[in-house]
Amino acid sequence: MLTEEFQEAANKNFTSDKLNNGRPRITAEEVLIFICLRGYINSVTDQESAERMTESISLYIYYSNRNKKMPRPKTLNENLNCISSETVEFIQPCQLDQFLNEGLDSFNYALLDSTSVSASSSWPTDAGIIYRFFNIIHIQTQKLNKFGIKNISEYYSLMWLGKLSKILF
């Protein structure tokens, strides 16, 4: 939950008289969530950001647990724009204090795994692209008889597809 200091700062700086009458209000907790999201994805109103928030499982669970609907992007933007710069600047130290109090990772050290891997791990997307491309070619070469051309033998194609699938695995 939010610290008492943030609640006080949010209540002091979040004045509803800046919003038009009848506009839906969001809680201080939601303001904090969406300010952080806006900082991470740069917007709450553009189409890509709206889709990311709509498809977010975390936001879905958050709102489902509260029996609420997620606010529309325009509502979020109007509410977030009413937050003073002092409150926004106050959020980061509060978050850092919360992280330190919870004993979360300080990133003072890192563990690296040097285990050898005999797979296509350096270019996994390339291996996937090659596999899918070759699979399409294989399927299409089995339809050549429709055009009066002899189909290409499946023996080598299936063998190569098997080897490629092992590389992907």
Summary of the structure (lengths in Angstrom):
residues: 169
radius of gyration: 26.6
end to end distance: 42.3
largest distance: 79.6
contacts: 361
relative contact order: 0.10
helix: 64%
strand: 0%
